[in-house]
Amino acid sequence: MKQRIRVTAICRKGDEVLLLKRAGGRLEGGSPNYELPQGKIIFGEQPEEAMTRVIYENIGIQTMSIQLSDVVTFTNLEGASELGNLYIIYEIKITDEGVKITNERYSAYKWVKLSDVGLVPLEEATGMLLQIIATKVGAPATRIMQVGEGEQVLPASDFATIYTDGGSRGNPGPSGLGYYIIGPDGKEIKRGGEFLGFSTSRVAEYYGLKEGLEQALELGLKKVHFKSDSLMMVNQMNGVYKVKNHDLIQVHADVLKLLEGLEAYSFAHVPRSQNVEADMEVNKVIDANTRRGTY
C-alpha cells in the first residue's frame, strides 16, 4: 500500500476556516474543488518548518502563530489500489488582510464556517479532515441536507442516530452490511446485519444505508442523523459528488425514495474508529457465512 504524508493548516478567522480553490486538476462534478492549505515535507525539513513554508508559498503569509493540533490517518481508494494517508494538522491564526494567492495551483480562496463545509465542493482528503474536526468540535445545531429540497438548520436533541457500514473481503468478495441505532437519549434501540453474498465494498456501504433507513421507518423514527465511514457515499448523499457508478445508481435511487418517509435527516462522515458497532455487525455476518463454507 502506498502512503501519502502531508502537513495541513486549519487557518481560522473566528468560527471560519480558510479553503483554497484549485486552479485545475482534482476535478469532481465538473468544477475545481476546494482544499485546506497543505503540502509535502521536503527532505530535511521538520513538519512545522514545512507547514510554515507551505503557508508562505500558497497565501503569502509569514506565519506568526502555529500550533500542532492533530495527526490523522485514514485509507481511501486511488484507482484500483488503497492509499494510506497521514495528515499532520496545525492550527494557524491569521487575519484576512494578509491573505493572497501566491501559487498558480490555486485560483481563489474563501472563508467558510465549519457548519457550512458540506455546501462546498471539497477535495476528498479535505472533506475527511473537516468532518473529523467538526465531529471533535461538536456543533450546537445540525445542518440538514435534504437532497433536491435545499437545507435547513434543526436542533440535534430530537434526532435518532443510525450508524451504517458495509464491507467486502476481497472487494469484490463475500460482503455484508451492518447498522447500529441509538435514540435521542443516547441509548441503543437496535442493531443488526445481513449477508449480501458476492459484492463490492461500495455496494455494501449503500445497502447498509438502505437497511438502516428501512429499520428507521419500521421503528417509526422521523428525524435521523446517518453516520458512515464511507466518505464517498456521504458526499454523494450530500450532493457534493454525483453518482456515476452503474452498480450504485439503482440502490442510490432506492435510498432517495425511502428518505421521503422521514421529516428530516443528515449525513455525516465519521472515522472508522467511531463506527465500531456497525462494523462489528458486518464482520459477524461475513464470518458466520464464510465459516459455513459458503465462500
C-alpha positions as CSV (number, residue, x, y, z in Angstrom):
1,M,0.0,0.0,0.0
2,K,1.3,3.5,-0.9
3,Q,1.3,6.1,1.8
4,R,0.9,9.9,1.4
5,I,2.2,12.3,4.2
6,R,1.1,15.9,4.2
7,V,1.2,18.9,6.5
8,T,-2.2,20.6,6.6
9,A,-3.3,24.0,8.0
10,I,-6.5,24.9,9.8
11,C,-6.3,28.7,9.3
12,R,-9.0,30.2,11.5
13,K,-10.8,33.5,11.5
14,G,-13.4,33.4,14.2
15,D,-15.6,30.3,13.5
16,E,-14.4,30.1,9.9
17,V,-11.7,28.2,8.2
18,L,-9.7,29.1,5.0
19,L,-10.2,27.0,1.9
20,L,-8.2,27.3,-1.4
21,K,-9.7,26.7,-4.8
22,R,-7.8,24.5,-7.1
23,A,-7.0,26.2,-10.5
24,G,-7.2,22.8,-12.2
25,G,-6.9,19.1,-11.7
26,R,-8.6,17.1,-8.9
27,L,-11.9,17.8,-10.6
28,E,-15.2,16.2,-9.3
29,G,-18.5,17.0,-10.8
30,G,-17.0,19.3,-13.5
31,S,-15.7,22.1,-11.3
32,P,-12.4,22.6,-9.3
33,N,-12.6,21.6,-5.7
34,Y,-11.6,23.5,-2.6
35,E,-9.0,22.2,-0.1
36,L,-7.2,23.1,3.1
37,P,-3.7,24.6,2.6
38,Q,-1.4,21.6,2.5
39,G,1.8,20.3,1.1
40,K,4.6,17.8,1.3
41,I,7.5,17.7,3.7
42,I,10.8,18.3,1.9
43,F,13.7,16.0,2.9
44,G,15.5,17.5,5.9
45,E,12.5,19.6,7.0
46,Q,10.7,19.4,10.3
47,P,6.9,19.2,9.9
48,E,6.5,22.7,11.5
49,E,9.1,24.1,9.1
50,A,7.2,22.5,6.2
51,M,3.9,24.0,7.3
52,T,5.4,27.5,7.6
53,R,6.8,27.2,4.1
54,V,3.6,25.9,2.6
55,I,1.6,28.8,4.1
56,Y,4.0,31.3,2.7
57,E,4.2,29.7,-0.8
58,N,0.4,29.4,-1.1
59,I,-1.0,32.5,0.5
60,G,1.9,34.8,1.1
61,I,1.8,34.9,4.9
62,Q,4.8,34.7,7.2
63,T,3.1,32.6,9.9
64,M,3.3,34.1,13.4
65,S,1.1,31.7,15.4
66,I,1.3,28.0,14.7
67,Q,0.4,25.1,16.9
68,L,0.2,21.3,16.4
69,S,-3.4,20.2,16.5
70,D,-3.7,16.6,15.5
71,V,-2.4,13.7,13.4
72,V,-5.0,11.9,11.3
73,T,-4.7,8.7,9.4
74,F,-7.2,7.1,7.0
75,T,-7.3,4.9,3.9
76,N,-9.0,5.6,0.6
77,L,-9.0,4.2,-2.9
78,E,-6.8,5.6,-5.6
79,G,-7.7,3.8,-8.8
80,A,-7.8,0.1,-8.0
81,S,-5.5,0.2,-5.0
82,E,-5.6,1.5,-1.5
83,L,-3.8,4.7,-0.4
84,G,-2.7,5.3,3.1
85,N,-2.9,8.9,4.3
86,L,-1.2,10.6,7.2
87,Y,-2.0,14.3,7.7
88,I,-0.2,16.4,10.3
89,I,-2.6,19.2,11.2
90,Y,-1.6,22.6,12.5
91,E,-3.9,25.4,13.9
92,I,-2.8,28.7,12.5
93,K,-4.2,32.1,13.4
94,I,-4.1,34.7,10.7
95,T,-6.1,37.7,9.5
96,D,-7.8,38.1,6.2
97,E,-5.9,41.3,5.3
98,G,-2.7,39.4,4.5
99,V,-4.1,36.6,2.5
100,K,-3.3,36.5,-1.2
101,I,-3.0,33.6,-3.7
102,T,0.7,33.3,-4.4
103,N,0.8,29.8,-6.0
104,E,-0.5,29.2,-9.6
105,R,-2.1,25.9,-8.5
106,Y,-4.9,27.9,-6.8
107,S,-7.2,30.5,-8.3
108,A,-9.1,31.8,-5.3
109,Y,-9.8,31.4,-1.6
110,K,-12.8,31.7,0.7
111,W,-13.6,31.6,4.4
112,V,-16.2,29.0,5.3
113,K,-17.9,28.2,8.6
114,L,-17.4,24.6,9.8
115,S,-21.1,24.0,9.8
116,D,-21.3,25.0,6.1
117,V,-18.4,23.0,4.6
118,G,-20.9,20.4,3.3
119,L,-22.1,23.1,0.9
120,V,-18.7,23.5,-0.8
121,P,-17.2,21.1,-3.3
122,L,-14.2,19.6,-1.4
123,E,-11.2,17.6,-2.3
124,E,-11.7,14.2,-0.8
125,A,-9.0,14.3,1.9
126,T,-10.1,17.8,2.9
127,G,-13.7,16.6,3.3
128,M,-12.4,13.8,5.5
129,L,-10.3,16.1,7.7
130,L,-13.1,18.7,8.1
131,Q,-15.6,16.1,9.1
132,I,-13.3,14.8,11.8
133,I,-12.6,18.3,13.0
134,A,-16.3,19.2,13.0
135,T,-17.1,15.9,14.9
136,K,-14.5,16.8,17.6
137,V,-15.7,20.4,17.9
138,G,-19.4,19.5,18.1
139,A,-21.9,21.9,16.7
140,P,-25.0,23.1,18.6
141,A,-27.1,22.6,15.5
142,T,-27.1,20.2,12.6
143,R,-27.4,21.2,9.0
144,I,-30.0,19.0,7.3
145,M,-29.2,18.3,3.7
146,Q,-32.5,17.2,2.1
147,V,-31.5,16.1,-1.4
148,G,-33.2,18.3,-4.0
149,E,-35.0,20.3,-1.4
150,G,-32.5,22.8,-0.1
151,E,-31.5,22.9,3.5
152,Q,-32.5,23.9,7.0
153,V,-30.9,24.0,10.4
154,L,-32.5,22.0,13.1
155,P,-31.6,21.2,16.8
156,A,-29.9,17.8,17.3
157,S,-31.8,16.9,20.5
158,D,-34.7,15.1,18.9
159,F,-32.8,13.1,16.4
160,A,-32.0,9.4,16.4
161,T,-28.6,8.4,15.1
162,I,-28.0,5.4,12.8
163,Y,-24.5,4.2,12.1
164,T,-24.3,2.2,8.9
165,D,-21.5,0.1,7.4
166,G,-20.8,-2.3,4.6
167,G,-17.7,-4.4,3.8
168,S,-16.3,-6.9,1.3
169,R,-13.5,-9.3,1.8
170,G,-11.6,-9.3,-1.5
171,N,-13.5,-6.3,-2.9
172,P,-15.3,-7.9,-4.7
173,G,-15.8,-10.9,-2.4
174,P,-18.1,-12.1,0.5
175,S,-19.9,-9.0,1.7
176,G,-22.2,-7.8,4.4
177,L,-24.0,-4.8,5.9
178,G,-24.4,-3.6,9.4
179,Y,-26.4,-0.9,11.3
180,Y,-26.5,0.4,14.8
181,I,-29.3,2.6,16.0
182,I,-29.4,4.8,19.1
183,G,-32.2,7.1,20.2
184,P,-32.1,10.8,21.1
185,D,-31.4,9.8,24.6
186,G,-28.2,8.0,23.5
187,K,-29.5,4.5,24.3
188,E,-29.3,1.7,21.9
189,I,-32.5,0.9,20.1
190,K,-31.5,-1.9,17.7
191,R,-28.5,-3.3,15.8
192,G,-28.1,-6.0,13.1
193,G,-26.5,-7.2,9.9
194,E,-27.2,-9.1,6.8
195,F,-25.0,-11.2,4.5
196,L,-25.1,-9.9,0.9
197,G,-23.2,-12.6,-1.0
198,F,-20.5,-11.7,-3.5
199,S,-20.3,-7.9,-3.9
200,T,-18.0,-4.8,-3.6
201,S,-17.5,-2.7,-0.6
202,R,-19.1,0.4,-2.2
203,V,-22.2,-1.5,-3.0
204,A,-22.3,-3.0,0.5
205,E,-22.0,0.5,2.0
206,Y,-25.1,1.6,0.2
207,Y,-27.0,-1.5,1.1
208,G,-26.0,-0.8,4.7
209,L,-27.5,2.7,4.4
210,K,-30.7,1.4,2.8
211,E,-31.2,-1.2,5.5
212,G,-30.6,1.4,8.2
213,L,-33.3,3.6,6.5
214,E,-35.7,0.7,6.3
215,Q,-35.2,0.0,10.0
216,A,-35.8,3.7,10.9
217,L,-39.1,3.6,9.0
218,E,-40.2,0.4,10.7
219,L,-39.3,1.8,14.1
220,G,-41.3,5.0,13.4
221,L,-38.3,7.3,13.5
222,K,-38.9,10.6,11.8
223,K,-35.7,12.6,12.3
224,V,-32.4,10.8,11.8
225,H,-28.7,11.5,11.7
226,F,-27.0,8.9,9.4
227,K,-23.3,8.4,10.1
228,S,-20.9,6.3,8.0
229,D,-17.2,5.9,7.5
230,S,-17.7,5.9,3.7
231,L,-16.7,9.4,2.6
232,M,-17.7,8.7,-1.0
233,M,-21.2,7.7,0.0
234,V,-21.7,10.6,2.4
235,N,-20.5,13.1,-0.2
236,Q,-22.9,11.6,-2.8
237,M,-25.8,11.7,-0.4
238,N,-25.0,15.4,0.5
239,G,-24.9,16.2,-3.2
240,V,-21.1,17.0,-3.3
241,Y,-20.3,14.2,-5.7
242,K,-22.5,12.7,-8.4
243,V,-23.4,9.0,-8.5
244,K,-21.6,7.8,-11.7
245,N,-21.1,4.1,-10.9
246,H,-23.7,1.9,-12.7
247,D,-23.7,-0.6,-9.8
248,L,-24.8,2.2,-7.4
249,I,-27.5,4.0,-9.5
250,Q,-30.4,1.8,-8.5
251,V,-29.7,1.4,-4.8
252,H,-29.0,5.2,-4.6
253,A,-32.4,5.8,-6.2
254,D,-34.0,3.4,-3.7
255,V,-32.4,5.3,-0.8
256,L,-33.7,8.6,-2.1
257,K,-37.2,7.2,-2.3
258,L,-37.0,5.9,1.3
259,L,-35.8,9.3,2.5
260,E,-39.2,10.7,1.6
261,G,-40.6,8.9,4.6
262,L,-38.5,11.0,7.0
263,E,-39.3,14.5,8.2
264,A,-35.6,15.5,8.4
265,Y,-32.2,13.8,8.1
266,S,-28.5,14.5,7.8
267,F,-25.5,12.6,6.5
268,A,-22.1,12.8,8.2
269,H,-18.8,11.1,7.8
270,V,-17.1,9.6,10.8
271,P,-13.7,7.9,11.0
272,R,-13.8,4.1,11.2
273,S,-12.9,4.2,14.9
274,Q,-16.3,5.9,15.6
275,N,-18.2,3.3,13.6
276,V,-17.2,0.2,15.5
277,E,-20.6,-1.1,16.4
278,A,-21.9,-1.2,12.8
279,D,-18.6,-2.6,11.6
280,M,-18.9,-5.5,14.2
281,E,-22.2,-6.4,12.7
282,V,-20.7,-6.5,9.2
283,N,-17.9,-8.8,10.3
284,K,-20.2,-11.0,12.3
285,V,-22.4,-11.9,9.3
286,I,-19.5,-12.4,6.9
287,D,-17.7,-14.6,9.5
288,A,-20.9,-16.7,10.0
289,N,-21.3,-17.3,6.3
290,T,-17.7,-17.9,5.3
291,R,-17.2,-20.4,8.2
292,R,-20.0,-22.5,6.8
293,G,-18.1,-22.8,3.6
294,T,-20.5,-20.8,1.5
295,Y,-17.5,-19.0,0.0
